[in-house]
Every structure is written in structure tokens, then in C-alpha cells.
């Protein structure tokens, strides 16, 4: 009887340990964990998505920076958010040149995207940009801030983020030794990653980037 009891007890212990082991191996590792998308753009790509980058007044943003930022955002949407390139809608006209037929009022992002046949427009407005040399020759520093909104073209509704004023992403390069172009590239890459990561399930190890300033409110929600 004692032997039977011991045998049953050991079998139960082994079974319990086995369940724990299975649970351990079934749990995702840190590298497999993902931060859920705030809005899964891939599920809504079929109607076409336009990326529209514009400067705010006083942001000192040239056409080169706008073009580079737009190109990098589109790259991240295709490579990371898995948006098919055929659904990325290109601009056929410089947005700055588009005006209402009846007057000289520039068209808004919704109107521009609608003319091109896009269902959604990811509107990115550069709020601040600075790039300057440091005392040590050849060393540079810079910062870039952009506000982003995803707009439904038909309804005009802001479908991302929840805040109607949009999501601000800030990037900063403290010191760069490889020149102005390297600072420019780091800033636009950081902004493109920083805003696109909310639109797909981003792997946790890839979520943060050194040049992106931390939004402690967003971090607290994770």
C-alpha cells in the first residue's frame, strides 16, 4: 500500500513538473514579445495609404528633409508594418503647389489624398527642426519633432491616435562626428521608426531607438 501511494505521488509530481516545463517553453522569450499596435494599418491597407509630410510655419524645414522623411516612413511601413508597396499611394504633384480651384487656399491632407485615390492619409507635420555645428570642428548636433495623424479620407475622421491633436515624436542627436548629413539621416530615421512602430505589432527589442526621446506617458501604459 505504501509503495502504491509513493508511486502515485511521484507520478503526480512528475506530471505537475511537466506542465510547468511545458508552460515555460511555451512562453515567448523577450525577443519574441511584441508591443501591440495602437492601430493595425496592415488590416486597413487595401484602399491605399498616402504619406504626406509638410512643415509647420517656423520649422525651417527644407524640401530635402521632407522628401527624406517621407521616403523613410514609407520604407518602414513596407518593411516593418508589412504594407504592400502597391498600396502606398504616391503624390503626383507637390502638395505646396496644390490649391483650391476657386482661390489660393492650399488643399488640406484629406483633399490631396482624395485626389490621388487614397483611402487613408498618414499626415506628418514637422513641428521643429534644428541642426548646428559644435565647437569641435566637424561635430554636429540636431533635433527633429513631428506630429502625426492617420485620417480617413472619406469621413475626415482621425482614426489614429486617440488624441485629436496627433502624436508627437521627438528625436535628438547629441553628438555626431560624421557630418551634417549623418545627423540629418539619424533624425529622419528615428522619426520614421518612432511613428510607424505604433501601426504594427512591434517586436519589443526593436521598439526603442537611442535617438528617440522617451515619451514617459506612453511608456507607462506598456
HUKA-V403313 format. One record per residue. N is the residue number from 1. RES is the residue in one small letter. SS is DSSP state (helix for helix, strand for strand, loop for the rest). PHI is phi in whole degrees, 0 to 359 (none if undefined). PSI is psi in degrees with one decimal (none if undefined). Layout:
BEGIN
n = {N	N}
res = {RES	RES}
ss = {SS	SS}
phi = {PHI	PHI}
psi = {PSI	PSI}
END
This chain:
BEGIN
n = {1	2	3	4	5	6	7	8	9	10	11	12	13	14	15	16	17	18	19	20	21	22	23	24	25	26	27	28	29	30	31	32	33	34	35	36	37	38	39	40	41	42	43	44	45	46	47	48	49	50	51	52	53	54	55	56	57	58	59	60	61	62	63	64	65	66	67	68	69	70	71	72	73	74	75	76	77	78	79	80	81	82	83	84	85	86	87	88	89	90	91	92	93	94	95	96	97	98	99	100	101	102	103	104	105	106	107	108	109	110	111	112	113	114	115	116	117	118	119	120	121	122	123	124	125	126	127	128	129	130	131	132	133	134	135	136	137	138	139	140	141	142	143	144	145	146	147	148	149	150	151	152	153	154	155	156	157	158	159	160	161	162	163	164	165	166	167	168	169	170	171	172	173	174	175	176	177	178	179	180	181	182	183	184	185	186	187	188	189	190	191	192	193	194	195	196	197	198	199	200	201	202	203	204	205	206	207	208	209	210	211	212	213	214	215	216	217	218	219	220	221	222}
res = {x	x	x	x	x	x	x	x	x	x	x	x	x	x	x	x	x	x	x	x	x	x	x	x	x	x	x	x	x	x	x	x	x	x	x	x	x	x	x	x	x	x	x	x	x	x	x	x	x	x	x	x	x	x	x	x	x	x	x	x	x	x	x	x	x	x	x	x	x	x	x	x	x	x	x	x	x	x	x	x	x	x	x	x	x	x	x	x	x	x	x	x	x	x	x	x	x	x	x	x	x	x	x	x	x	x	x	x	x	x	x	x	x	x	x	x	x	x	x	x	x	x	x	x	x	x	x	x	x	x	x	x	x	x	x	x	x	x	x	x	x	x	x	x	x	x	x	x	x	x	x	x	x	x	x	x	x	x	x	x	x	x	x	x	x	x	x	x	x	x	x	x	x	x	x	x	x	x	x	x	x	x	x	x	x	x	x	x	x	x	x	x	x	x	x	x	x	x	x	x	x	x	x	x	x	x	x	x	x	x	x	x	x	x	x	x	x	x	x	x	x	x}
ss = {loop	helix	helix	helix	helix	helix	helix	helix	helix	helix	helix	helix	helix	helix	helix	helix	helix	helix	helix	helix	helix	helix	helix	helix	helix	helix	loop	loop	loop	helix	helix	helix	loop	strand	strand	loop	loop	loop	loop	loop	helix	helix	helix	helix	loop	loop	loop	loop	strand	strand	strand	strand	strand	strand	strand	loop	loop	loop	loop	loop	loop	loop	helix	helix	helix	helix	helix	helix	helix	helix	helix	helix	helix	helix	helix	helix	helix	helix	helix	loop	loop	loop	loop	loop	helix	helix	helix	strand	strand	loop	loop	loop	loop	loop	helix	helix	helix	loop	strand	loop	loop	loop	loop	loop	loop	strand	loop	loop	helix	helix	helix	helix	helix	helix	helix	helix	loop	loop	loop	strand	strand	strand	strand	strand	strand	strand	strand	strand	strand	strand	strand	strand	strand	loop	loop	loop	loop	loop	loop	strand	strand	strand	strand	strand	strand	strand	strand	strand	strand	strand	strand	strand	loop	loop	loop	loop	loop	strand	strand	strand	loop	loop	loop	loop	loop	loop	strand	strand	strand	strand	strand	strand	strand	strand	strand	strand	loop	loop	loop	helix	helix	helix	helix	helix	helix	helix	helix	helix	helix	helix	helix	helix	helix	helix	helix	helix	helix	helix	helix	loop	loop	strand	strand	helix	helix	helix	helix	loop	loop	loop	loop	strand	loop	loop	loop	helix	helix	helix	helix	helix	loop	loop}
phi = {none	298	296	297	298	295	296	295	297	293	296	296	297	295	295	296	295	295	296	296	295	298	298	296	287	280	290	291	284	303	288	265	289	229	273	300	296	287	212	278	294	302	286	232	276	300	279	98	234	253	260	237	249	225	270	272	296	84	275	55	260	273	295	296	292	299	295	295	295	300	299	288	298	300	299	294	296	285	280	257	276	62	279	293	301	291	264	274	272	275	276	263	223	301	305	294	268	275	225	296	300	278	193	253	282	298	289	276	300	295	292	297	295	297	297	269	86	275	274	230	230	268	266	237	249	286	267	203	210	215	211	211	279	266	299	284	301	90	261	226	222	191	212	210	229	221	254	232	218	251	244	281	293	294	268	82	287	275	262	201	278	291	286	295	277	94	252	270	241	239	232	213	247	288	214	226	263	257	102	298	298	293	297	307	295	296	293	292	296	297	295	299	292	299	267	287	296	280	253	204	286	272	306	304	296	263	295	269	218	305	277	270	288	287	265	293	293	296	299	291	274	272}
psi = {-43.2	-41.1	-40.4	-43.0	-44.0	-40.1	-44.1	-41.4	-43.4	-37.7	-41.5	-40.6	-42.2	-40.8	-43.0	-41.8	-37.0	-39.0	-40.6	-40.1	-42.0	-43.0	-39.4	-46.7	-24.1	-20.7	138.1	144.1	170.7	-40.1	-17.9	-13.0	147.7	147.4	118.3	144.1	141.9	-32.5	120.0	95.8	-31.1	-34.2	-9.3	24.1	-18.2	-29.2	-7.1	140.1	127.5	135.6	120.6	117.0	125.5	154.3	151.7	162.5	133.4	5.5	-7.8	43.4	120.2	169.7	-30.8	-42.7	-42.1	-44.1	-43.7	-42.6	-43.8	-46.0	-41.5	-37.0	-46.1	-39.7	-45.2	-37.3	-38.5	-48.3	-35.7	-46.4	-5.1	37.1	130.5	137.5	-28.3	-16.5	-1.3	111.7	124.9	154.8	134.7	-12.6	144.9	122.9	-32.9	-21.9	-10.2	127.7	161.7	142.4	-33.7	-7.9	-161.1	17.4	123.2	147.3	149.0	172.2	-37.1	-42.8	-40.3	-47.9	-37.0	-38.2	-30.6	-3.3	16.6	144.7	-28.2	148.2	125.0	102.0	123.7	118.5	121.5	118.2	-31.1	140.2	130.5	144.2	124.4	154.0	148.1	174.4	-37.8	125.2	131.3	-4.0	139.2	159.2	159.4	167.2	155.4	133.8	136.8	142.7	132.6	145.7	142.5	119.8	135.3	120.4	-40.7	-48.5	-23.6	2.9	143.3	113.6	-10.7	139.4	-170.8	-31.5	124.1	-20.4	-4.3	176.9	124.7	130.1	131.0	137.4	148.0	134.4	115.8	-49.6	131.6	128.0	-3.5	15.5	175.1	-42.5	-35.2	-39.6	-48.6	-48.0	-42.6	-39.7	-47.2	-35.9	-43.1	-43.9	-43.1	-44.1	-43.8	-33.4	-32.3	-24.6	-18.8	-8.6	10.9	166.1	100.3	126.8	133.5	-41.2	-22.6	-3.7	-45.2	155.1	137.6	-35.6	-6.1	127.4	137.1	131.8	101.0	-26.5	-46.9	-42.2	-35.1	-19.8	-8.5	none}
END
